[in-house]
């Protein structure tokens, strides 16, 4: 590879692009709709560029975008300028069906495609310690793995195109279900004389311990801090909708996932759509 492109410099994309520029040893061109992240990354050697220039000049192009609609739109913008031998990697969370459609279409033009959605927190992104779940051919995975390892400590090949999205979507489905269950536990404990500052540390020493408890519970639900520009309720609804789409396609009933979606919708209706998704606590345990 001679040059890498990066499109989408949001909460996760900006630190990912920064690690890529510092650790890959390759020139990086980047694009975002906002000038501020590009200005911050300029000091790390990242060059602002249009999507068209990125498509024309870069051997590998990474996407970090809000949703499947944005991915489809950006790929459509890039496609007329792409050439055989290039590789496009989507680190966003997109629907499995869309991912496989794009991958099949680009493969017909001799262009490699991989889905490589990322997991863990924005703090992990800042440290370069993401978990990255990859759907790609064996050859494409071997080609992109060193690049992904500049941004993540755990890079897993989950199968062919689309399989990275499957694993990431199910990861998030479990997180949202667990977050709602944890909120119910907090509500029940509070109504029976046990405050959350006693409940959560005690649960963390038992078999009820989990990543969700120690992060979403201890760092957000316990202090009641649900910032914007974190993983919002609306983003959670988007990701969970992909899981429910998978369930519908497979003909499976997933009532726990549908209840988690109901809780998220209640949070959005209460005005918490832009806040960090553990804010579902406020609708499950109103004070």
Residue pairs with C-beta under 8 A, 6 or more apart in sequence:
1 26
1 59
1 60
1 147
2 26
2 27
2 59
3 26
3 27
3 28
3 29
3 57
3 58
3 59
4 20
4 24
4 26
4 27
4 28
4 29
4 58
4 59
4 60
4 61
4 62
4 147
5 28
5 29
5 30
5 31
5 49
5 54
5 55
5 57
5 58
5 60
5 61
5 62
6 13
6 16
6 17
6 20
6 28
6 29
6 30
6 31
6 46
6 61
6 62
6 64
7 30
7 31
7 32
7 51
7 54
7 61
7 62
7 63
7 64
7 65
7 74
8 31
8 32
8 63
8 64
8 65
8 66
8 70
8 74
8 92
9 17
9 30
9 31
9 32
9 34
9 37
9 38
9 41
9 64
10 32
10 37
10 64
10 66
11 122
11 125
11 229
11 230
11 231
12 64
12 91
12 118
12 122
12 125
12 130
13 32
13 37
13 64
13 65
13 91
14 37
14 40
14 41
15 122
15 125
15 126
15 128
16 62
16 64
16 91
16 118
16 125
16 130
16 151
17 28
17 30
17 37
17 41
17 46
17 62
17 64
18 41
18 44
18 46
19 128
19 150
19 151
20 28
20 62
20 147
20 150
20 151
21 28
21 41
21 44
21 45
21 46
22 44
22 45
22 150
23 128
23 150
24 146
24 147
24 150
27 45
27 47
28 45
28 46
28 47
29 46
29 47
29 48
29 49
29 53
29 54
29 57
29 58
30 38
30 41
30 46
30 47
30 48
30 49
30 54
31 38
31 48
31 49
31 50
31 51
31 54
32 38
38 46
38 48
42 48
49 57
51 74
51 77
51 78
52 77
52 78
52 81
54 61
54 78
55 61
55 77
55 78
55 79
55 80
55 81
55 82
55 86
56 81
58 86
59 85
59 86
59 87
60 86
60 87
60 88
60 89
60 144
60 147
61 78
61 86
61 87
61 88
61 89
62 89
62 90
62 91
62 147
63 71
63 74
63 75
63 88
63 89
63 90
63 91
63 92
64 91
64 92
65 71
65 74
65 90
65 92
66 92
66 235
66 238
67 92
67 93
67 94
67 238
68 92
68 94
68 95
68 98
68 242
70 92
71 90
71 92
71 94
71 98
71 102
72 98
72 102
75 88
75 102
75 106
78 88
79 106
79 109
82 88
82 106
82 109
82 111
83 110
83 111
84 109
84 110
84 111
85 110
85 111
86 111
86 112
87 111
87 112
87 113
87 114
87 140
87 143
87 144
88 106
88 111
88 112
88 113
88 114
89 113
89 114
89 115
89 116
89 144
89 147
89 148
90 99
90 102
90 113
90 114
90 115
90 116
90 117
91 116
91 117
91 118
91 132
92 117
93 117
93 165
93 168
93 169
93 172
93 238
93 239
93 242
94 115
94 117
94 165
94 242
95 165
95 242
95 245
96 162
96 165
96 166
96 169
96 242
96 245
96 246
97 245
97 249
99 115
99 135
99 161
99 162
99 165
100 161
100 162
102 113
103 113
103 114
103 115
103 161
103 162
104 161
106 112
106 113
107 113
112 136
112 137
112 139
112 140
112 143
113 136
113 140
113 161
114 134
114 135
114 136
114 140
114 141
114 144
114 161
114 164
115 134
115 135
115 136
115 161
115 162
115 163
115 164
115 165
116 132
116 133
116 134
116 135
116 136
116 144
116 148
116 164
117 132
117 133
117 164
117 165
117 168
118 125
118 130
118 131
118 132
118 133
118 151
118 152
118 168
119 130
119 131
119 132
119 133
119 168
119 171
119 172
120 129
120 130
120 131
121 215
122 230
122 231
124 130
124 131
125 151
128 150
128 151
128 152
128 153
129 152
129 153
130 151
130 152
130 153
130 154
131 152
131 153
131 154
131 156
132 148
132 151
132 152
132 154
132 155
132 156
132 164
133 156
133 158
133 163
133 164
133 165
133 167
133 168
133 171
134 141
134 144
134 145
134 148
134 155
134 156
134 157
134 158
134 163
134 164
135 158
135 159
135 160
135 161
135 162
135 163
135 164
135 165
135 166
136 144
136 157
136 160
136 161
136 164
137 160
137 161
138 157
141 157
145 155
148 155
149 155
156 167
158 164
158 166
158 167
159 166
165 242
166 246
169 239
169 242
169 243
169 246
170 243
172 236
172 239
172 240
172 243
173 239
173 240
173 243
173 257
173 260
175 212
175 216
176 236
176 239
176 240
176 257
176 260
176 261
176 264
176 277
177 256
177 257
177 259
177 260
178 210
178 212
179 212
179 216
179 260
179 277
179 278
179 280
180 259
180 260
180 263
180 280
180 284
182 212
182 213
182 216
182 217
182 221
183 221
183 263
183 278
183 280
183 281
183 284
183 285
184 284
184 285
185 199
185 203
186 196
186 199
186 200
186 217
186 221
186 281
186 284
186 285
187 281
187 284
187 285
189 195
189 196
189 198
189 199
190 196
190 285
196 221
196 222
197 222
200 213
200 217
200 218
200 221
200 222
201 218
203 209
203 213
204 213
204 214
204 218
216 278
217 278
219 225
220 226
220 276
220 278
220 279
221 278
221 281
224 281
225 276
226 272
226 275
226 276
226 278
226 279
226 282
227 275
227 276
228 274
228 275
228 276
230 275
230 276
231 276
231 277
232 273
232 274
232 275
232 276
232 277
233 264
233 267
233 268
233 272
233 273
233 274
233 275
233 276
233 277
233 279
233 280
234 268
234 273
234 274
235 277
236 264
236 277
237 261
237 264
237 265
237 268
240 257
240 260
240 261
240 264
241 261
243 254
243 257
244 254
244 257
244 258
244 261
247 253
247 254
247 257
263 280
263 283
263 284
264 277
264 280
266 280
266 283
267 273
267 275
267 277
267 279
267 280
267 282
267 283
270 282
270 283
272 279
272 280
272 282
272 283
